[in-house]
Structure formats: C-alpha cells, structure tokens
C-alpha cells in the first residue's frame, strides 16, 4: 500500500508538464510561486496540529530542514538553467542520475544497501528513461550537461536529508519548513539574477497554486512521507515514472499520441520500478530511531 501511495505522488508531480506549458513567467518566478503557495498552505496546519513538535524541534533538525530546502531550490534553479544550454532530453537524462547519487550517499552515511534485483531495477528504469527522453531529440553542450548533473546532485542531497530527518519528524512539519526554505532560496536567486517576481498576471499565480497543490503537496510531500518507510533509492527510482505519467496526461488532455519507442521505454521503466519494489524497498529498522540517538515524541499526528 505504501508503494502504491508513492506511485500516486509521481502522478501528482507529472502534472507539472501540463501546467508549466501554459506559464508565461520565468521559470524561477514560477518556482518561487510554487514554493510560496505550498508553504502558505502547510504552515497553518503545522502550527495548529504540530505545535508541540514545532516547539521541541531543536536547532539541528531545524538546520537540516533549512539545508534540505536550500538544495531543493538549488535543484530547481540548476535544472531550469541547464535547459538554456542543452536539450530537454540531455537534461532530463542527467537529472535522472539522482538515483545513483542517492544510493551511494545512503550507503556511505547509513549502510543502506540496494539488493541485486533492486540494482537491476534501477538500471532498467534509467535505460527506459533514456529511451523516452531521447524521443524528443538529443544534443547539448558540456556546460549544460554539467549544470544538469549538479541538479541531480542537489536533488540527491535533498532526498537523503529527507530520508534521515523523516525518521524523527512528521511529514507536515518537515515539508512546511523545507518548502519555506525552498521559497527563500528561489526568491534570493531571483533577486540576485534580476528576475522579477511580480507583474506576471493572475494566470501565472494560478499556475503556481496548481503546481503547489498537485506537484508539491500531492507529489513531493508524498515522497517525503514515503521516505520514512521506503529506501531512498526506491523513492528516486519511482521518479523515473514521471515522464510516463506525463505522456498519459498528454494523451488525455492534449491528444498527443507518444511514438512507439516512448511506449516501449515506458514499459521498461515499469519493469525496472517493479523489480526495485520487489527487491524489498522497505527499511525495517525502527522508524523512531533518530540521528541523535533519541526518539522523537510526535504522537499520533506525526504522519
């Protein structure tokens, strides 16, 4: 059931392809709108139902949430920046290498391993992703490719911190703090690069709200929830399904029929994710075990 819920999170994230298509504001502005709305929607809930947890959060966890949000904002910035220098296909393939960064970092930090079937599943999912995105065309530059790789590394740090911190924090409070830090990061980068955050009309505000609800709260928040129960490498592998779901939305809403190689690549991705899930993505260590050796008393609402 937990794996199915994570899959629904991918469906939420994949809606971004539809929403961003209708945006007329700069990418960094849309990112700031997305993070701002997500924070505004979560903060009242966190303040009312997680007040005790917020009061006892401690400097270390607060700092980790801030660092996680910083790397999430850097990921968005790097990904969108890479598109200025390289093709969408090259950028997506390189950003998808996040799973390899995650697997390596988790092994070094916690000893969390990926089994042989899980490793095969990751390889299959990545290969299928390459097939899907290459249907859009190849080409690029070394500069753009390096920026995309940096985006993958930033996303990996965000995922790994989430895996560690979510063992001792509720999803609501963790994501509220992370998205707040993500907004501050995006706003700071917009200010530094001279990108205006206002004056783009109500339509782009609605798009930002849609991204916050469907792609962030029903997408990234679901991933953060799943990080308490599933291996970080599994969560990263599941994200390979995003272009598959995006293709489905394209068929349903835009009548864009994907070519046969895309369909075949999607089937390979599905096979890879299934192998990774079957390999045993669930971490069976006590979820309340914290990095500081203490248990977090979040109560029944700590979900």
N, C-alpha and C positions, 0 to 999 in steps of 0.2 A: 504493500500500500504506500509506503514512504517513497519508493522509487517511482510509482505512478504519479504521486503529487509533484515530485521533482520534474517529471516529464511535462506536467501541466504548466510548470514555471517556464519551460522552454517555449511552450505555445504562447505564453504572455510576452516574453522577450521578443519573439519573432514578429509581433505586430508592429514593431518599430519601423520595419521596412515599408509598411503601408503609410504610416503617419509621417515619417520624415520626407517621403516623396512629395507631400503637399506643403512642406515648410518653405518659407521664403527668407527666413532669418539665417544668419551664420550658424554653423554647427555648434560653436562654442556657446552662443546665446541660447540655443535650444537645450544644450546640456545643462546650463545654469537654470533655465526654467524648469526642466525635468527634476533636478535635484531640489530646487526650492519648493516646488509643489509637494514632492514626496516627503520632505521634512515637515512642512506645514500640516500635512495630513496625519503624520505619525506622532508629532510632538504632543498634542493634546491627549491622545490615547496613552502615550507613555507616561505623561505627567499624572494622569488620573489613576491608571491601573498598575503602574510600576513605580509609584512614588518611593516606596521603601527601598526598592532595588537601586533607584537613581541616587538616593541619599547615601547608600553604602557602596557605591561603585568603586571607589578608590582611584588614586591617581594613575596606577599602572594600566588598569583596564580602560580608563578614560583616554589615556595617551594612545593605547593600541587602537581604540576606535577612531581617534583622530588620524593616526597614521594610515589605517585602512581606508578611510575616506579620501585622504590625500592621494593614495595610489589609485583609487578608483577614478578620481578626477584626472590624474595624470594619464591613466589608460585611455579615457575618452579623448583627451587632448592629443595624445600620440596617434591614436587610430585615425582620427579625422585629419590630422596633419599629414599622415602618410599618404592619404588619398590625393594630396596635392602633387605628389612626386611619383607615385606608382599606380598601377592599375588596381581596381577593386579586387580582382582575382588574386593578385600577388599579396595585397594587404591582408585579405581575409585568411588566406592560407598561412601566412606568417603569424598573424594574431592567434590562429588556432593552435600554434605550438605551445600555448599556455599550459596545456595538459602535461607536457614533458617537464616544464619548469616546476609545476606543482608536484609531480611525482618525485622529482629529485629533492626539492626543498623539504617535503614531508618526510622523506626517508632520512635526510640529514638531521632534521630537527626532532623528530619523534620516533623514527624507526618504522613508520607506517609503510608497509610494502604493498606492491601490486603483484598479484599472482601471475602465473604464466598465461592463463586464459585471459586475465584482465589486460595484460600487456599486449596480447594478440588482438583483443577487442579495441584497445586504443589505437594500435597500428591500422586496423581495418577502418575504424571511424575516420582517422586522419586521411587515409588514402581515398575514402569515399568523398570526404570534404574537398580534397584536391580536385577530384573529377567534377564535382558540382560547380565549384567556383571557376574552374578553367573553361567551362562552357561559356563564360562571359568574355573570355579572351585573356591572353597573357600580356606580358610586357611590363616594364617598370624601370626603376633606377636603383642603384646601390643605396643612395641616401634614403629614398622612400622605404626600401626593404629594411634598412637598419632601424628606422623610426618605428615601423610595424613590429619588428622584433622587440623593441623597447616596450611597445604597448602590450605585448604578450607577457613580458617580464613583470610589468606593473600590475597587470591583472592577476598574475600568479601570486604576487605578494598579497594583494587584496584577498584572494581566495584562501591562502594559507593562514593569514591572520584571522579570518573568519572561522576557519576550522578550529583554531586554538581557543579563541575567545568565546565562541558559541557554546563551548562546554560548560561555561560558568555564567552566561548571560542569556536573557530572554531575547527572542528574535526582535520583538518590538523595540526594546530599548537600544539594542545593538544597532539595528538598521536606522533608527531615528538619528542616532549620533553620527553614524557613518555617512548618511546622506547629507546631514548638516555640514560635515567636514568636506564632503564632495562639492557641495554648493559653494562654500568659501573658496575652495581650490579653483573651481571653474570661474567664479567671479574675479578672483585675483589674476588669473591668466588672461581673462578678457580685458581687465584694466591695464595689464602690462602690455598687451598686444594692440590696444586701441580698438577693440571690438565693442560696439555699443550694446548694452543690454536692454535698452528701451527704444520705443519708437517703431516697433515692428508689427503693430496692429494686434487686434484681438484674435485673429485666426491663429497666429503663432503661439499665443498664450494658451489657446485651447489645445493645440498640438502638444505643447509642453505638459499640460494637465493630462492628456491622454497617455503620453509616454510615462508620466509619473504613476498613473493608476495601473495601466496594463503591463508595461515593460519593467517598471521598478517595483511597485508594491506586489503585483501578481507575478513578477518574474524574478528579479534579483533577490527580493525578500524571501521568496520560496527557496532559492538556492541557499541563502543564509540559514533558513530553517533546516534544510536538509544537511547542512554541514555538521550539525550536531549528531547526526545519525549515520551518515554515509561518508565514505572515504573522499577526501578532497579530489583525488584523481578521477573518481567516478563522476562527481559533480562537473568537473571540467570536461570529461568525455561526453556527457549528456548534452553539453552545449553545442556539440557538432550537429545536433538535430535542428538547430535554429534555421539554417537555410532550407531544410526540408519543410519545416512548418511554413516558412516564408513563401515557398513555392506553392503550398496548398492555399494560403491566403490569396496569392496571385491568381490562381485558377478560379477561386470562388468569387472574388470581388473585382478583379481586373481582367478576367478571362485570358490570362497569359498562360498558354499551354507550354510546359517545360519540354525541352528536347529529350530524346531517348537517353543520351548519356547522363543527363541530370537525374532521370528516374533510376537508372542503374546505380549511379553513385549514391542516391538516397537509400537504396536497398542495402548497399554495402555498409553505409553508416548505421542503419538499423541493426544489421547483423553485428557490427562492432559494439554498439551500445548494449545489445542483448548479451553478448559474451562478457562484457565488463560487469554487467549487473549479476550475471550468473556466477561470476568468479567470487562473489562474496564482497559486495561493496560496503556492507555494514560493519562498522567498528564496534566490537562487542566489549570494549573497555568501559568502565563506569563513566557515564557522561558527566557526572558531577565532579570528576577529578579536575582540579584546576592547575594552572601553571605554577601557582604559588604554594601548592600543597594543601590548600584549604578548600572546603566545599562552599559553594555559593548557595545561600538560602534564598531562593527566589519564590518559593511557594508554588501553588498550583497554577498560578498565572504565568509562570516563567516558560512560555512556549513561543 
